[in-house]
Amino acid sequence: MTILPDFRYIRPANVDEAVAALAGKPGAAIIAGATDLLPNLRRGLGEPSVLIDVSAVPALALVEETADGLRIGAGVKLAELALHPVVQRDFPVIVEGALAVAGPTHRAAATVGGNLCQDTRCHFYNQSEWWRSGNEYCLKYEGDRCHVAPKTARCFATYRGDLAPALMVLGAEAEVAGPKGRRKLPLAELFQDDGAAHLKLAADEVLVAVTVPNSAKGLVGSYAKIRIRDAIDFPLVGVAAALKRDGDKIGQIRVAITGSNPCPLPISTDGLEGQPWNEATARSLADRLNKTAKFQTTTTVGMRYRRRVLLASARRLVDDLWEKAV
Ligand SMILES: Cc1cc2nc3c(=O)[nH]c(=O)nc-3n(C[C@H](O)[C@H](O)[C@H](O)COP(=O)(O)OP(=O)(O)OC[C@H]3O[C@@H](n4cnc5c(N)ncnc54)[C@H](O)[C@@H]3O)c2cc1C
């Protein structure tokens, strides 16, 4: 195990102080529950000059009902999120996403912001310094070749966060603070399809909260995760779905995936609304999942298997929701 790099440690008391601490320090990193960042640093993955610990910012730790919807602070711990009575009552898909993350000890420390902003993963990247140096590093960090797709000039490291798809199907918005103030954006727009730079946050921005709109209350949602060890493991693939029935037709349907691409992705459901949920509609959804999910050999588990379980899980998930939503 590599010794931690030297860094300055700053513990701001509020969001403005956190933003000010980031300003002009390109090598700085936010740290929250530390369950993703610290294991990476211990493996020599990253050398931040400054760590800005946001765990003492009270405003980030709030879950509030607002006029816009349920506002969940980026510093809320996943264990607390899963136990929150309003989340349990109105948005069980969030509870399922949060409880799918790692194990109980992780969830006691891990935060919403850290979960959403966690690094992408690849079996050529999440390795010791010794292992990586023996393989000439990789395009994501310190190397110049992607071992997964050597003929390309881009990184395919995979996003494996469990919470993002659960929030995406509810139409959640992200709230970001930076030197120019705050901005809101659909959660899906926080991400981009690049394993080496999967977040569209600027270096001097902090994720402050996510808001689940009131309109999501009528949706019935669920999250399915496939992993090697049920007790604790990243998703090989994960799929969330939320729907509302309009009698025998689909009133509204949203689907989002994780574990397949460098970022979590909503699946286009245009044209499915107004259709009955039957074999033809299920096939159409499967085609869309097939087109969007771009599996690569970023884990030891084969791409074909991951694709098959994605399709099977999505089908089972929507079948169940269809019955539940009556
Ligand atoms: C053994 C093990 C198993 C795991 N299993 C899973 C799993 O099954 N599913 C899963 O989703 N994750 C898993 N994780 C990863 C991690 O534990 C979780 O994603 C966790 O939610 C990260 O939250 P954190 O608060 O600890 O993040 P941190 O480690 O503190 O931060 C993670 C990243 O987010 C950034 N960040 C944190 N907060 C903010 C903010 N407010 N604004 C901007 N950037 C921010 C940090 O700079 C860092 O890059 C696992 C980790 C381990 C070690």
The ligand as an SDF file (V2000), in Angstrom:
LIG
                    3D

 53 58  0  0  0  0  0  0  0  0999 V2000
  -15.2740   -1.8790   -0.3330 C   0  0  0  0  0  0  0  0  0  0  0  0
  -16.0810   -0.7900   -0.9800 C   0  0  0  0  0  0  0  0  0  0  0  0
  -17.3020   -1.0980   -1.5490 C   0  0  0  0  0  0  0  0  0  0  0  0
  -18.0620   -0.0950   -2.1550 C   0  0  0  0  0  0  0  0  0  0  0  0
  -19.2610   -0.4150   -2.7080 N   0  0  0  0  0  0  0  0  0  0  0  0
  -20.0020    0.5330   -3.3160 C   0  0  0  0  0  0  0  0  0  0  0  0
  -21.2560    0.2000   -3.8960 C   0  0  0  0  0  0  0  0  0  0  0  0
  -21.7120   -0.9320   -3.8420 O   0  0  0  0  0  0  0  0  0  0  0  0
  -21.9600    1.1870   -4.5100 N   0  0  0  0  0  0  0  0  0  0  0  0
  -21.5070    2.4760   -4.5820 C   0  0  0  0  0  0  0  0  0  0  0  0
  -22.2100    3.3330   -5.1350 O   0  0  0  0  0  0  0  0  0  0  0  0
  -20.3220    2.8190   -4.0250 N   0  0  0  0  0  0  0  0  0  0  0  0
  -19.5650    1.8890   -3.3830 C   0  0  0  0  0  0  0  0  0  0  0  0
  -18.3640    2.2240   -2.8100 N   0  0  0  0  0  0  0  0  0  0  0  0
  -17.8060    3.5720   -3.0090 C   0  0  0  0  0  0  0  0  0  0  0  0
  -18.1130    4.5530   -1.8600 C   0  0  0  0  0  0  0  0  0  0  0  0
  -18.0560    3.9180   -0.6160 O   0  0  0  0  0  0  0  0  0  0  0  0
  -19.4950    5.1750   -2.0110 C   0  0  0  0  0  0  0  0  0  0  0  0
  -19.6960    5.5980   -3.3380 O   0  0  0  0  0  0  0  0  0  0  0  0
  -19.7250    6.3510   -1.0840 C   0  0  0  0  0  0  0  0  0  0  0  0
  -21.0650    6.7750   -1.1870 O   0  0  0  0  0  0  0  0  0  0  0  0
  -18.8200    7.5530   -1.3710 C   0  0  0  0  0  0  0  0  0  0  0  0
  -19.2340    8.6020   -0.5160 O   0  0  0  0  0  0  0  0  0  0  0  0
  -18.1820    9.3720    0.4080 P   0  0  0  0  0  0  0  0  0  0  0  0
  -18.9280   10.4250    1.1230 O   0  0  0  0  0  0  0  0  0  0  0  0
  -17.4290    8.4050    1.2470 O   0  0  0  0  0  0  0  0  0  0  0  0
  -17.2530    9.9740   -0.7100 O   0  0  0  0  0  0  0  0  0  0  0  0
  -15.7520   10.5230   -0.6280 P   0  0  0  0  0  0  0  0  0  0  0  0
  -14.8150    9.3540   -0.6740 O   0  0  0  0  0  0  0  0  0  0  0  0
  -15.5790   11.4920    0.4660 O   0  0  0  0  0  0  0  0  0  0  0  0
  -15.6950   11.2980   -2.0200 O   0  0  0  0  0  0  0  0  0  0  0  0
  -15.8540   10.6090   -3.2430 C   0  0  0  0  0  0  0  0  0  0  0  0
  -15.6390   11.5770   -4.4030 C   0  0  0  0  0  0  0  0  0  0  0  0
  -16.6870   12.5400   -4.4300 O   0  0  0  0  0  0  0  0  0  0  0  0
  -16.1670   13.8700   -4.3330 C   0  0  0  0  0  0  0  0  0  0  0  0
  -17.1180   14.6040   -3.5060 N   0  0  0  0  0  0  0  0  0  0  0  0
  -17.6210   14.2420   -2.3100 C   0  0  0  0  0  0  0  0  0  0  0  0
  -18.5270   15.1560   -1.8940 N   0  0  0  0  0  0  0  0  0  0  0  0
  -18.5870   16.0980   -2.8390 C   0  0  0  0  0  0  0  0  0  0  0  0
  -19.3390   17.3010   -2.9770 C   0  0  0  0  0  0  0  0  0  0  0  0
  -20.2300   17.7040   -2.0530 N   0  0  0  0  0  0  0  0  0  0  0  0
  -19.1450   18.0560   -4.0840 N   0  0  0  0  0  0  0  0  0  0  0  0
  -18.2550   17.6640   -5.0310 C   0  0  0  0  0  0  0  0  0  0  0  0
  -17.5270   16.5440   -4.9510 N   0  0  0  0  0  0  0  0  0  0  0  0
  -17.6920   15.7580   -3.8730 C   0  0  0  0  0  0  0  0  0  0  0  0
  -14.7800   13.7140   -3.7220 C   0  0  0  0  0  0  0  0  0  0  0  0
  -13.9220   14.7710   -4.1280 O   0  0  0  0  0  0  0  0  0  0  0  0
  -14.3600   12.3720   -4.2790 C   0  0  0  0  0  0  0  0  0  0  0  0
  -13.8210   12.5430   -5.5690 O   0  0  0  0  0  0  0  0  0  0  0  0
  -17.5890    1.2440   -2.1680 C   0  0  0  0  0  0  0  0  0  0  0  0
  -16.3490    1.5440   -1.5770 C   0  0  0  0  0  0  0  0  0  0  0  0
  -15.6050    0.5470   -0.9930 C   0  0  0  0  0  0  0  0  0  0  0  0
  -14.2930    0.9000   -0.3730 C   0  0  0  0  0  0  0  0  0  0  0  0
  1  2  1  0
  2  3  1  0
  2 52  2  0
  3  4  2  0
  4  5  1  0
  4 50  1  0
  5  6  2  0
  6  7  1  0
  6 13  1  0
  7  8  2  0
  7  9  1  0
  9 10  1  0
 10 11  2  0
 10 12  1  0
 12 13  2  0
 13 14  1  0
 14 15  1  0
 14 50  1  0
 15 16  1  0
 16 17  1  0
 16 18  1  0
 18 19  1  0
 18 20  1  0
 20 21  1  0
 20 22  1  0
 22 23  1  0
 23 24  1  0
 24 25  2  0
 24 26  1  0
 24 27  1  0
 27 28  1  0
 28 29  2  0
 28 30  1  0
 28 31  1  0
 31 32  1  0
 32 33  1  0
 33 34  1  0
 33 48  1  0
 34 35  1  0
 35 36  1  0
 35 46  1  0
 36 37  1  0
 36 45  1  0
 37 38  2  0
 38 39  1  0
 39 40  1  0
 39 45  2  0
 40 41  1  0
 40 42  2  0
 42 43  1  0
 43 44  2  0
 44 45  1  0
 46 47  1  0
 46 48  1  0
 48 49  1  0
 50 51  2  0
 51 52  1  0
 52 53  1  0
M  END
$$$$
